[in-house]
Structure formats: structure tokens, C-alpha cells
Amino acid sequence: MSDSRDRRPPRSPSSRPAAARPPRAPRAAVGEVAYLEVVTVNETGAFLDWGHPRDLLLPYGEQRFRPSVGRRVLVMIYEDQQGRPVASQRLDRFLADEAEGLAAGDEVALVIAEATDLGYKVAVDQRFWGLLYRDDVNRPLRRGQRLTGYVKRRRDDGRLDLSLLPPGPARIDVVGEQVLKALRESGGYLPLGDASPAGEIKARLGVSKNAFKQAIGRLYKQRRILLEPGGIRLAPSGEGEEDP
């Protein structure tokens, strides 16, 4: 006969001992926007795996929809009135449309929130909303992805337009590295040059024609590429040293 003392109710997700999960580095912290997986749903709300021993509560009152186990949700992590970490899907309560203290050229931390007709709505420095235009994106992006970006402009209404490329000469250096990487991956030759249509350059490299022309001009002066009638080619080994 079994002992009635062994019939203990199961622990709730919020009271799991630390040993219930293998030790690992936390993935998210209070004050951050994060894209987290739902591991349990009960009468209290949904519980999210945020890389800590205890799962993170997403109360029903902080949900925009009822998430199911295994689904990921974008949340802000904050402390409630009792000082306990909790999550909220209502990001507009924490992120302002009008940015303060930022100017064109500033480096910022981005978290991709959602795709829009114009590009991507992103969280900026965990404090503001911003827009990353599709024309300024040179690779596929996914919700919850963390990136380093740059303020392209702060509009008259205080909203931020963003870019993944730094401003000024540093921008051309980044594009130049993209060109060199593409050249190496294609066997040392690309059928792209000054006369190539902007659409072909964008499709192949994800950058504007103007940025491409500036980048290959600099790479040519550095003797790292050769300009040919139909495209560009990596310079032979030993040539790619920049003039003093």
C-alpha cells in the first residue's frame, strides 16, 4: 500500500528547483526585449524559458494573444510592484515612438520586432521604436534577432530611421568587405561594375549602386581588385597592399 505522504501535488513552473534545468548562461535580463519560448501554460499565465533556473511568468493581463507551448513570443522583461521579474507582450507601454538623446550616426542596439510594408519595426536600445527600411537591409532578418545598427536620421516627429551600415567612410569599408567576401566566394570574379543596373547590385550584394561604386573605387586604389570591362576581379596575390 502506498503512503499518502507520497501523494504530493506537482510543483508549479515558477517554483522549480534550480537543479531542474542544466546550468547555462542567461539569455535575457530585466529591462530587455527578448524573443522567448513558451514552456508551460496554466491558470496563472504562460511561462517562458529565459535561460534562468526559474521560468519567466507572462501573465494573462500582459498577453496580446494566448500563446501555446513551443511558440516564441516577443516580450519586454520588467519587475512588477513586488520586484519580481515578469514579461509583457505590450511593448508599447515600455518603448516610446519619440526618441530622445540620439542623433544621426549614433550606434544603437536593435531587436527585430516585426516586418512591415516599409521594412522592419525594431526596438532601439530597449527604449524606443525605430524603422529599418527594406532598402537598407542587406540580408534576411528574423523576429527577435539582435543587431548593431546606426541612426540614419531622427525625423521631425522624433521617430528614428535606422541603417545596418555605419555612416561616412566606415560605411564604405563595410561595403568593401562585403564585395571582397563575394569575390572570394565566386572564385575571384564578379560580373558587376560601374555600368551594372542598381537592381543587379542590390540583388547580389544587398547594397546600393552608389555605395558599391564608392567601395570598388577604394578597393581599386588599394590595389585589392582589378577593374575589367565586364566586372571586377580580385587582384593577384601580393598586390593587395594599400599605398602608404
N, C-alpha and C positions, 0 to 999 in steps of 0.2 A: 504494500500500500504506500502510495506516495505521501510525503509530508506536505501539509498545506502551506508550510512556510516557504516551500519552493515555488509556490504559485505567485510570483511577483509580476506586477504589470510591467510591460515593456517601457524602457526609457523613452522619453520624448527626444526628438532630434536635437533640441537645444541643450540637453543635459548629457550628451555622450561624453564618456571619459576621453582624455587625450589619447589613450592607447588605442582607441577605436580607429584612428587614422594613422598611417605611417607618417613620421616626421618629414616635413618639407618646408621650403621657403614660402612664406605668404605671398599670394599672387596679388592681393589688393589690400587697401588700408582705408581707414576712416578719412573722409574728405575727398575720395577719389571716385571717378566714374569708371565703372568696370562692367564687363560682359561675362556674366556668371551662369553656371549651370544649376538648374533646379534638381535637388536630390531627394526632397521629400515634400509632400503636401498634406496638411492636416487641418483641423478646425481652427488653428491659430493663424495659419497663412502658409506661405511657401518658404522652404529653407534652401539656401544657396551654398554651394561649395566655394569658399573664398580663400582656400589654402591654409586655414587655421583649424585647430582641433575641433572647435565648435562651429557648426554651420550658422550661416547668417540669416536672420529672420527677415522676410519680406512680408509685412502684414497685409491683410486683405485691403485695408484702407489706403495702402500705398501702391496698390496694383492698378495698372491700366487695363489689364485683361487677366484672366485666370490661367496662369502658366501650368503646364503639365510636367511631370518628371522627365528629365532628359533634355528639356528645352533650355535654351540660354536666353537670358534677359539682360537688358542694359539698365543699370541702376546707379544711383548715387548712394554711397555709403556715408551715413552720418550717425551722430549719437542722439538718442532720444532724451527725454527730460530726466530719466534716471541714469543717464550716462552710459547706456548700453548701445553697442553698435547695431544698427538696423539698416535696411535697404529701402529705397524708394524708386519706383519707376517714373515718378512725377518729376522729371528733371527740370522742368520749367520753374519749379519752386526754388531751385538752387543755382541755376545758370541764368545770367542776365543777357538780354539781347544787346543792350548798350554797353560797350566795353570801355573801361577806364584804365588809364595808366599804360596803354600800349600805343605804339606808333609804327608807321611803315618801316620794315626792315627788322623788327624785333623777332627773335627766335622764341617759339612757343611750343608747348606740348599739346598734341592733338589726340583725340579719341574719336573715331568714326562712329556717328550715331545712326545715320540713315541716308540712303540715296534719294536725291530729288531730281526734278526735271533739269535743274541747272548744274547739278554736281553732287556734292555731299555736304550734309549738315554735320558739323563737328563740334565737340566740346573743346574749348580752348583754355588751357591752364587750369582745368577743373572749376572755372569761374564764369566763363562766357560762352555764348553760342557764336559760331562763325560759319562762313561758307567757303568751301573749296570748290572752285569752278572746274567743270569737267575738262576744259581746255588746259588746265594747269596740272592735270593728273597724268602721270606717265606710266602707271601700272595699275592693275586691278586692286581695288580696296575692299575690305570686308568690315561689317559691323563689329565694333569693339576693338578694332585694330589701333594700336598706339603708334604714333609717328611724331617725328620732329618736323615742324613747319615754320613758316615765316609770315608775318603780317605783310600783305601786299598793299593794303590801304585800309584806313579807318574812314568809313563814309560819313557824310554829313549827319546821318541819323545815329552815328555811334556804332553801327554794325561793322563787323570785320570781314574783309575779303582776304583769303589766305592763299599761300602757294607752298608747294613742297620743295621749291628751289630757293636758295638764298638770293638776296639782291646783289646787284653790282658785279664786279669781277668774279666773285666767288661762284656766282650762278654759272658763268661761262666755264669755270673749272669743272663744276659738277657735270655739265653737259658734255664737256670734253672727255671726261672719264667714261661716260655712257657711250660715246662714239668709239673710243678705244676698245671697250668691252665688246661692243657689237662687231667691230672689225676682227677681233681675235676669234669670236665665236663663228664667224662666217669665213674663216680661212684667210683673213688678211685683206679682204676686198669688200667694198660696199658700192652698189650702183647708185650712189646718191651724191649730188653735188650742188653747186650754186643754182643750176637751172632746174633742179628737180622740183616737181609740184609740192606745195606745202602739205597736201594730204598724204603723199607718199612718205615724207619725212616724219610726219606725226604718227602714221601707222607703224613705221619701222622702229622709231626711236622714242616716240612719245613726247617730242619737244616741238616747239615752233620752228618755222623755217629761219626766222631771224636769229634765234639762239643757236641753231645748227650752224649757220654761216659764220657767226662770230666764233664759235668753238673750233670749227675746222680752220679758220684763219689763224687762230692762235696756235693750234697744233702744227700747222704748216710752218709757221715762224719758228716753232720749237724743233722743227725737223723730225717730228714724230710721225707724220703722214706725208704721202705724195698725192698731189692733185693730178688726176688724169681726165681726159675728155669725157669719159662716161661715169666717173665716180672717184672714190678716194681709196688709197691703199696704205697699209702700214709701211713705214719706212724700213729699209733693210736694217738688220741688226748692226748696231754701232753708230747709227745716225741720230738716234733719238735723244740727243743731249741738247739742252737748251743753251742758246748763246749766252755768254756771261754778260 
